[in-house]
Amino acid sequence: MLNLILDDFMVELTDGTIRNVGPSNKSGTAKLFDVESAEAREFGDKRVKVVCEDDDGNEVQVALFPEQVREIADDIEALEDDSPVFE
């Protein structure tokens, strides 16, 4: 399930073209639940792309720098040691 939350978001659709309308203070959040597959792969010369997809074909991609990937790996290791999630 893909959940999108868009704030102050307005676009104009004219003849198949999407154009920004209004101020540039837009923000958004994307959440993907019930992930069926997840993978990490190289993205360019300096980043790692994490790709998650659900069984409906919704996909979220996140490009991270190596230090961010290491921080997440440390967080997961700590969860494995301390959290009942991995029991």
C-alpha positions, 0 to 999 in steps of 0.5 A: 500500500502506497500512502502519499501526503502532499502539502501545499501542492498544486499543479496545472495539467494542460494538453498533457503537460504538468506545470507547477502552480503557486509558491514553491513551498510544497512538501510531501511524504511517501510511505510504502507498507506491505513491502514484497521486495527490497534491494540495495544497489549502486547508484552512480559513483557515490550512492546506494539506491534502496528500492522497495516494492509492494505486490501492487507494483508501487515502488519507492526508491531512496538514494543514500550516501555510504555513511547514511547506509552505515548508520542504518546498518548500525540501527538494524544491528542494534534492533537485532540485539535489543528489539523483540521485532527480530525474535 
